Amino acid sequence: MDNKISAIILTYNEELNLEKCLKSIIGLVGGIFIVDSFSTDRTIEIAKEYGVEVIQHKFVNQADQFNWALDNLNINSEWILRLDADEYLTDELKKEILEKLPETKDDTTGFFMKRRVYFMNKWIRFGGYYPTYLLRLFRYKVGRYENREMDEHIILSSGKIENLENDFIDHNQKGLDFWIEKHKSFAKREALAILSDQGVDNLGGQAGRKRRMKNNLYLKLPKFLRAFLYFIYRYIFRFGFLDGLNGLVFHFLQGFWYRFMVDINLYKLESKKS
């Protein structure tokens, strides 16, 4: 199995997260490639302690960076596992992949993996946030990120996708201040993506359904009001309140504040054009 899978991890200043990510895939993958955006902390040092190949490349966006890796790394495996540095596999998912992949038929070219998000050390189970299925394991040369500034997903050129039953974990250790600053940047990028109409494609699965709902319903609603409505939908009608105090913080910030910031940036950009 070791030579069947290569893992690609994109990094920038991930010393708090990287080690747990690497430990979770040892024994599953044959090669680990870290594409680093010129980190200034101990990210590179930690990667080298684990014997990981590190390549540094200027970051434009997630899709561009990952596609560059697919085109330029010396990959000789059949499958690619895509992880962020703040993500790691559960033992159950690792065992499932080891058992399932040797039995996979040729017409299956990808697997959806089920993401479990932790925020302020709390599993966010409600508000429509779990489970989230993401295509993260796919056959090399069949998968590629769509060309999007935000909300990018891997698209397969052929074959079918199956589901894996067990979870991988998204648990960033950098704290709330980092989360807020990151999402300020995301809000600017998403506003640009919306104005450039990066929303129509052939994305399937749960991600495709969510995107169509966003494009055909959410973005048709009045700016600013829609952020309030979305938060109410998530927190009340999708039972986000069951996530407790930490869940309130998460659903408010991610479901209202972030969406409100996107609309502020949209308003600013549209005002410049008028």
C-alpha positions, 0 to 999 in steps of 0.5 A: 500500500505504501507506494500507492498513495502520495500525500500533498500538503500545502503549508505556511507557518504551520509549526503548531499543526503539521506534526499531528498531520504527518503522524496521522498518515505515516504507514498509509502513504509512500511519499509526502510532499510539502509545498511551502509558501516560504514559512518563517517558523519551524514548519520546514524543520519539522517536515525534515525531522519526518523525512518529508520532501519540501518544495517552496513555491510562491502562493497565489491561491489554493487551487493554483498552488495545488495544481502546480504541485500536481504538474511539477512534483516527482509523483510516482503513485497511483493515488493522491491524498490532499490534506491541509496542515491543520487536518489529520486522519482518524485511526478509523479512516486510515484503517478504512483506506488501507482495507478499501483501496486494494479492492477498489475497481478501476472505474472508481477514481476518487473518494469523498472523505467526511470532515469533522471540524473543531472550533475552540476545541469543540466539535461543531456537529450541528448547523448543517456543518457536519458531515461535510463530504470533500473529495480528498483522495483521487487517482493521480492525473484524474483529479485537479482543482477547479480554477477558483479564487475561493471555495475551490474543489477537486474535479475528476476528468473521468470515473465515479466517486465513492464515500468513505465512512470515517472522519478526518479532523480539521482542528487548527491550533492557531487560535481565534485571532488567527481565524478572524484575520484569515477570514477577513482575507477570505471575505475579500477574495470571495467578493472578488470571486462573486463579481467575476462569476466563478460560480457555474461549473459541473461540480457534483456531490454535496459541494455542488448542491451547496454551491447551487443553493448559494448561487441560485438562492442566497446570492439572490437575496438582498445584501446584508439581510441575507447574512442575518437570514443565513445565521438564523437558518443555521443556528435555529432551523439547523440546530446550531444552538445544540453546539453550546457556547463555542458553537454560538461563537462559531456559527455567529462568526462563520455563518453571520460575521463572515458572510456580512464581511463578504457583503461589505467587500462586495458593496465597496467593489461595486461602489468603485465601479459605479 
